[in-house]
Amino acid sequence: MANKDLVVIGLLGTVLDAGKGVERWDGWRPTVALCMYEDLLVSRLEMLYEEKFALLAQTVKDDIAAVSPETRVNLTPISFNDPWDFEDVYGALHDFARGYQFNTEEEDYLIHITTGTHVAQICMFLLTEARYFPARLIQTAPPTHRKRYKTPGTFEIIDLDLSKYDRIASRFEQERETGVSFLKSGIATRNKNFNRLIDRIEEVAILSRDPLLLMGPTGAGKSRLARRIYELKKVRHQMTGDFVEINCATVRGDAAMSALFGHIKGAFTGAVRERPGLLRSANNGVLFLDEIGELGLDEQAMLLRAIEEKSFLPLGGDREMKSDFQLIAGTNNDLNLMVRKSRFREDLLARINLWTFRLPGLRERIEDIEPNLEYELDQYARRNGTRVTFSQEARARFLKFAVSSDARWQGNFRDLNGAIIRMSTLAPGGRISTEIVEEEIGRLCATWSPQEKQIEDEMVEQLLDADKLAEIDLFDRMQLAAVIKVSREHHTLSEAGRTLFNSSREHKKTVNDADRLRKYLARFGLQWSQVQGENLKKPTLS
């Protein structure tokens, strides 16, 4: 700084800098004091002032000339319609910053943030932090014991690029990491894609009240994540209402209308009293509609209006009700396909599809099985007051099975949770043995195999004719069935490809998952639209 001129930019203090006659020297005036420090030589002061305070500005300029003849003062009028209006003040200061000819090669700049309204001080800080002012901040303070002008008080220079700001930034990062951990229930997940997904969900959850759409297979954790999102917003005082949840597959017709929107007395047979409905119960909170694709078209239309207008009519009523809720929707269905089949409203999907997140199934996150195993054991201990552990051999055996191709995890985390509960319940003395693990593995395989194999066979048989089926090996048939299954869990070729090639893609210089999957399907004469099953009957169990 010794080789450069020091320029200070600051606002005239219309109260602190004021004073008349010789008595004005008895008080501390920050703009005058700014030019009196022996270890701070101000070459030029750019003093911003409102036109109506022109006389005061001239007086302060003259007084600075008396105490610091080497400081040149430029008076620059600036217009505030309302000095307490953020938009007005920020706009005026922003215009000044954009128009000022900064010469950082020859001058160093300080922004004086002691004077002006609180609004002006905040705006000066923001413009400096955003580097519209290529400067540091200077804050001045009066002397501890008020004396005459010979004691200007103290000053502090704040560089927003240095350690103090870094510590502030690190606190925000720590808070963000805490929020991410909260959404994951404190589980130290290892899957990179899942961790990136939760990072983005945390960011959106804090910043937005728009609908969220959580997609993924049954048991992937949509309901638990929705509740954690609500709890995160609640702890940050963004919600004052409740978390209200319903599985839309459990209600139909008038029951669905009544459950969601409420009803008036006598609206239908059995409506002996008024019912408020879940939308009203979720006012100022979160409404989680799991399996939203199961709603009827009439309920979808009313829900769309309630999302957009925050109002709706209860069943049988003619007086509108109000509810300001945030919607989180969950589904394991392809809603785009349902739109094409006229089973889901396109306008509702467009409204809830603003923030869509697909939660992967357990088979797509095998590296997270071990930390989730620990989580489930902790949950069991918390519920039952009994700590259960694995023997070393039993733990190794279960984890080896859990990440193998034999473990289908058809019910995803529900299957894992059920397995831990069963093994923990049967563990003598709180110790899970290899015998218990083997028994549980047998139970899981018996549960999965018949159902899964039947569905896989049906999927392949629907797509290939008898002659084509006769030409392919059992190995290829089983692999194709797995590819079809994963493909039907995703919306696009790229999404399915990322899941199917999640390991090999990391070692390729150029990645085109969609093209790899398209070429694989072409080997069997198949196209993406066929695999998606748009014109096929969904496999069912007899």
KEVOLUM-933308 format. One line per 8 residues: number of its first residue (from 1); their letters; for each residue x, y, z of C-alpha. Coordinates in steps of 0.05 Angstrom, whole numbers, plus 5000, padded with zeros to 4 digits. Example, Ala and Ser with C-alpha at 12.3 -4.5 7.8 and 13.67 -1.06 7.14 Angstrom:
<nodes>
1 = AS = 5246 4910 5156  5273 4979 5143 .
</nodes>
This chain:
<nodes>
1 = MANKDLVV = 5000 5000 5000  5061 5045 5009  5070 5052 4934  4998 5067 4919  4952 5125 4935  4897 5108 4985  4826 5127 4964  4767 5122 5012 .
9 = IGLLGTVL = 4695 5120 4988  4641 5136 5039  4574 5167 5051  4566 5233 5088  4540 5220 5158  4480 5266 5162  4476 5259 5238  4545 5240 5263 .
17 = DAGKGVER = 4582 5287 5216  4536 5346 5232  4550 5404 5278  4552 5480 5278  4601 5531 5301  4664 5515 5340  4626 5465 5382  4626 5417 5324 .
25 = WDGWRPTV = 4698 5400 5340  4678 5375 5409  4642 5314 5381  4667 5254 5343  4653 5260 5268  4671 5196 5232  4685 5225 5163  4730 5279 5191 .
33 = ALCMYEDL = 4764 5230 5238  4777 5184 5179  4829 5233 5154  4863 5245 5221  4897 5178 5234  4973 5183 5233  4981 5113 5206  4928 5120 5152 .
41 = LVSRLEML = 4944 5172 5099  4883 5184 5056  4902 5214 4989  4831 5223 4965  4762 5219 4996  4703 5206 4952  4646 5233 4995  4576 5214 4971 .
49 = YEEKFALL = 4520 5259 4995  4447 5276 4981  4434 5343 4949  4394 5369 5009  4456 5361 5052  4502 5400 5005  4518 5453 5058  4538 5401 5110 .
57 = AQTVKDDI = 4581 5365 5057  4618 5429 5042  4630 5442 5116  4659 5372 5126  4703 5382 5065  4730 5447 5093  4743 5415 5161  4781 5358 5129 .
65 = AAVSPETR = 4824 5409 5093  4840 5439 5161  4863 5374 5194  4891 5338 5133  4912 5386 5078  4942 5328 5038  4874 5296 5029  4835 5316 4968 .
73 = VNLTPISF = 4759 5312 4977  4712 5300 4919  4639 5315 4933  4593 5270 4893  4518 5280 4898  4477 5216 4899  4401 5210 4898  4360 5167 4946 .
81 = NDPWDFED = 4285 5172 4942  4283 5134 5008  4349 5121 5045  4315 5062 5081  4292 5027 5018  4339 4970 4999  4323 4970 4925  4329 5045 4919 .
89 = VYGALHDF = 4395 5050 4958  4427 4989 4926  4409 5013 4857  4439 5083 4868  4503 5056 4898  4508 5002 4844  4502 5055 4790  4558 5095 4823 .
97 = ARGYQFNT = 4603 5034 4828  4591 5015 4755  4607 5086 4732  4668 5099 4775  4736 5095 4742  4776 5050 4788  4851 5049 4778  4874 4989 4818 .
105 = EEEDYLIH = 4944 4992 4788  4959 5058 4822  4907 5063 4878  4882 5022 4936  4810 5031 4957  4773 5028 5023  4698 5031 5033  4677 5069 5096 .
113 = ITTGTHVA = 4617 5032 5126  4608 5072 5190  4564 5127 5162  4497 5125 5126  4434 5087 5144  4438 5014 5163  4409 4999 5095  4465 5038 5061 .
121 = QICMFLLT = 4518 5003 5103  4491 4935 5084  4489 4954 5010  4561 4980 5013  4582 4913 5044  4545 4873 4991  4574 4913 4933  4644 4904 4962 .
129 = EARYFPAR = 4634 4830 4974  4610 4822 4902  4673 4862 4879  4634 4918 4847  4679 4958 4894  4749 4928 4886  4764 4948 4957  4769 4930 5030 .
137 = LIQTAPPT = 4723 4956 5084  4742 5006 5137  4702 5015 5201  4716 5073 5249  4696 5081 5321  4697 5140 5371  4750 5144 5425  4734 5110 5491 .
145 = HRKRYKTP = 4738 5177 5527  4709 5233 5485  4759 5288 5475  4770 5342 5423  4787 5327 5351  4859 5310 5369  4837 5239 5385  4801 5210 5324 .
153 = GTFEIIDL = 4785 5143 5356  4801 5076 5324  4793 5042 5257  4793 4971 5231  4805 4948 5159  4768 4886 5137  4790 4846 5076  4733 4803 5052 .
161 = DLSKYDRI = 4781 4757 5015  4822 4739 5077  4816 4693 5137  4758 4726 5174  4713 4718 5114  4739 4648 5104  4718 4630 5174  4648 4657 5161 .
169 = ASRFEQER = 4645 4618 5096  4668 4555 5132  4611 4563 5182  4561 4564 5125  4594 4502 5095  4592 4467 5162  4518 4485 5168  4506 4458 5098 .
177 = ETGVSFLK = 4542 4393 5114  4500 4386 5177  4437 4394 5135  4460 4341 5086  4477 4293 5143  4408 4307 5172  4374 4288 5107  4413 4223 5107 .
185 = SGIATRNK = 4392 4209 5179  4466 4214 5199  4484 4153 5156  4554 4160 5126  4534 4140 5056  4589 4124 5006  4554 4123 4939  4578 4184 4901 .
193 = NFNRLIDR = 4515 4193 4859  4470 4188 4919  4512 4238 4959  4510 4287 4901  4434 4277 4898  4426 4293 4972  4471 4354 4965  4424 4382 4913 .
201 = IEEVAILS = 4361 4363 4951  4388 4400 5012  4402 4461 4971  4333 4462 4939  4297 4445 5004  4326 4506 5038  4315 4555 4981  4248 4533 4952 .
209 = RDPLLLMG = 4176 4522 4972  4157 4495 4904  4134 4423 4897  4185 4368 4901  4177 4301 4864  4213 4241 4893  4216 4182 4846  4243 4113 4857 .
217 = PTGAGKSR = 4224 4041 4871  4184 4020 4931  4226 4019 4994  4279 4067 4968  4265 4116 5025  4220 4168 4994  4175 4175 5055  4232 4180 5104 .
225 = LARRIYEL = 4268 4232 5061  4204 4273 5055  4198 4276 5130  4271 4294 5139  4262 4351 5088  4204 4377 5129  4243 4371 5194  4303 4408 5164 .
233 = KKVRHQMT = 4258 4465 5142  4223 4466 5209  4287 4472 5249  4307 4530 5204  4240 4565 5220  4216 4558 5148  4155 4518 5169  4106 4528 5226 .
241 = GDFVEINC = 4055 4475 5206  4055 4399 5208  4080 4343 5165  4019 4308 5136  4026 4243 5097  3980 4197 5058  3991 4139 5010  3945 4155 4952 .
249 = ATVRGDAA = 3940 4081 4934  3899 4070 4998  3841 4116 4979  3794 4119 4920  3734 4160 4897  3696 4200 4950  3743 4173 5003  3802 4204 4967 .
257 = MSALFGHI = 3765 4270 4958  3745 4271 5031  3814 4252 5057  3849 4305 5017  3801 4363 5012  3753 4348 5069  3677 4348 5065  3618 4383 5094 .
265 = KGAFTGAV = 3564 4348 5135  3517 4308 5090  3564 4310 5029  3553 4235 5019  3523 4176 5056  3559 4169 5122  3584 4241 5124  3552 4256 5192 .
273 = RERPGLLR = 3601 4311 5210  3648 4360 5175  3719 4337 5160  3775 4388 5149  3818 4344 5103  3893 4335 5097  3906 4398 5056  3880 4442 5111 .
281 = SANNGVLF = 3918 4401 5163  3982 4415 5124  3973 4491 5124  4041 4524 5132  4072 4456 5132  4087 4398 5084  4037 4352 5049  4070 4287 5027 .
289 = LDEIGELG = 4029 4249 4976  4062 4181 4967  4044 4143 4903  4013 4206 4873  4003 4169 4808  3946 4130 4841  3903 4192 4849  3841 4196 4804 .
297 = LDEQAMLL = 3837 4249 4750  3785 4290 4789  3829 4292 4851  3888 4311 4807  3850 4371 4778  3831 4396 4848  3902 4385 4873  3930 4427 4816 .
305 = RAIEEKSF = 3884 4485 4834  3903 4478 4907  3977 4481 4890  3971 4541 4845  3918 4582 4881  3925 4557 4952  3850 4546 4954  3801 4489 4942 .
313 = LPLGGDRE = 3729 4467 4953  3714 4412 5003  3671 4355 4979  3599 4378 4977  3617 4450 4996  3610 4517 4960  3656 4558 5005  3730 4558 4987 .
321 = MKSDFQLI = 3782 4537 5039  3853 4563 5041  3917 4525 5055  3989 4547 5042  4027 4481 5041  4089 4455 5006  4076 4392 4966  4125 4334 4965 .
329 = AGTNNDLN = 4101 4278 4919  4128 4208 4915  4119 4155 4860  4148 4091 4834  4110 4099 4769  4132 4131 4704  4087 4192 4705  4105 4212 4634 .
337 = LMVRKSRF = 4081 4144 4610  4018 4153 4652  4006 4220 4618  4011 4187 4550  3961 4135 4572  3914 4191 4598  3920 4165 4669  3955 4227 4696 .
345 = REDLLARI = 3943 4300 4680  3997 4333 4639  3986 4401 4671  3994 4372 4741  4058 4336 4722  4085 4400 4693  4070 4435 4759  4102 4383 4805 .
353 = NLWTFRLP = 4159 4366 4758  4199 4430 4774  4245 4394 4823  4248 4319 4809  4296 4273 4844  4302 4198 4832  4323 4157 4892  4363 4096 4872 .
361 = GLRERIED = 4345 4027 4897  4390 3988 4945  4420 3947 4888  4446 4012 4858  4479 4031 4924  4513 3967 4947  4570 4007 4978  4518 4038 5025 .
369 = IEPNLEYE = 4493 3971 5051  4546 3969 5107  4532 4039 5136  4457 4025 5131  4468 3959 5167  4498 3998 5225  4440 4048 5223  4388 3993 5227 .
377 = LDQYARRN = 4424 3961 5286  4425 4028 5322  4351 4038 5307  4335 3968 5335  4374 3984 5398  4338 4050 5406  4270 4018 5399  4282 3957 5442 .
385 = GTRVTFSQ = 4335 3980 5491  4380 3922 5471  4445 3928 5434  4455 3872 5383  4519 3858 5345  4545 3809 5293  4601 3760 5305  4659 3775 5259 .
393 = EARARFLK = 4645 3715 5215  4570 3728 5212  4580 3801 5193  4627 3782 5137  4580 3729 5111  4519 3775 5111  4556 3832 5076  4584 3785 5024 .
401 = FAVSSDAR = 4514 3761 5008  4484 3831 5011  4529 3858 4956  4526 3796 4912  4482 3784 4852  4442 3734 4894  4414 3791 4936  4358 3822 4895 .
409 = WQGNFRDL = 4334 3870 4949  4268 3874 4914  4238 3914 4972  4301 3956 4977  4313 3985 5047  4249 3954 5073  4279 3886 5059  4344 3905 5094 .
417 = NGAIIRMS = 4306 3933 5153  4264 3870 5159  4326 3825 5155  4361 3863 5212  4298 3861 5256  4290 3786 5246  4363 3770 5258  4367 3817 5319 .
425 = TLAPGGRI = 4304 3787 5349  4331 3716 5343  4402 3733 5367  4417 3696 5433  4451 3743 5482  4449 3799 5431  4498 3765 5384  4480 3748 5312 .
433 = STEIVEEE = 4514 3683 5292  4530 3654 5223  4473 3604 5233  4424 3661 5241  4453 3696 5179  4447 3633 5137  4375 3624 5159  4359 3696 5140 .
441 = IGRLCATW = 4394 3689 5072  4351 3628 5057  4288 3665 5077  4304 3725 5033  4322 3683 4972  4258 3643 4980  4218 3708 4983  4250 3739 4921 .
449 = SPQEKQIE = 4263 3683 4872  4194 3659 4849  4164 3727 4841  4225 3759 4810  4237 3702 4761  4165 3701 4738  4166 3776 4724  4232 3772 4688 .
457 = DEMVEQLL = 4208 3715 4644  4145 3754 4626  4184 3816 4608  4229 3780 4559  4172 3737 4529  4131 3800 4516  4187 3831 4475  4215 3772 4436 .
465 = DADKLAEI = 4178 3721 4394  4187 3646 4403  4238 3640 4346  4282 3695 4375  4277 3666 4445  4301 3599 4419  4363 3631 4389  4391 3663 4452 .
473 = DLFDRMQL = 4428 3630 4509  4401 3628 4580  4458 3674 4600  4436 3727 4549  4363 3719 4568  4378 3731 4642  4422 3791 4625  4370 3821 4578 .
481 = AAVIKVSR = 4316 3812 4632  4359 3852 4681  4371 3907 4629  4296 3912 4614  4280 3916 4688  4329 3973 4700  4307 4009 4637  4234 4009 4660 .
489 = EHHTLSEA = 4255 4042 4724  4282 4103 4687  4253 4156 4642  4308 4161 4590  4363 4121 4556  4416 4164 4589  4388 4153 4659  4383 4078 4649 .
497 = GRTLFNSS = 4452 4076 4618  4484 4113 4676  4457 4060 4723  4475 4000 4680  4546 4024 4665  4559 4060 4730  4628 4028 4740  4656 4020 4670 .
505 = REHKKTVN = 4636 4091 4651  4686 4120 4701  4744 4091 4661  4723 4117 4592  4750 4182 4562  4684 4196 4528  4618 4172 4557  4554 4160 4518 .
513 = DADRLRKY = 4512 4114 4562  4451 4123 4518  4487 4100 4456  4517 4039 4492  4448 4018 4516  4415 4031 4448  4467 3987 4413  4458 3931 4465 .
521 = LARFGLQW = 4383 3930 4454  4392 3931 4379  4428 3864 4384  4361 3834 4401  4322 3876 4351  4294 3920 4406  4282 3995 4410  4277 4038 4473 .
529 = SQVQGENL = 4202 4050 4464  4190 3975 4463  4230 3963 4526  4192 4018 4561  4130 3976 4550  4087 4033 4523  4042 3985 4486  4050 3924 4529 .
537 = KKPTLS = 4010 3895 4585  4046 3902 4651  4070 3834 4679  4025 3808 4734  4029 3752 4784  3979 3697 4783 .
</nodes>
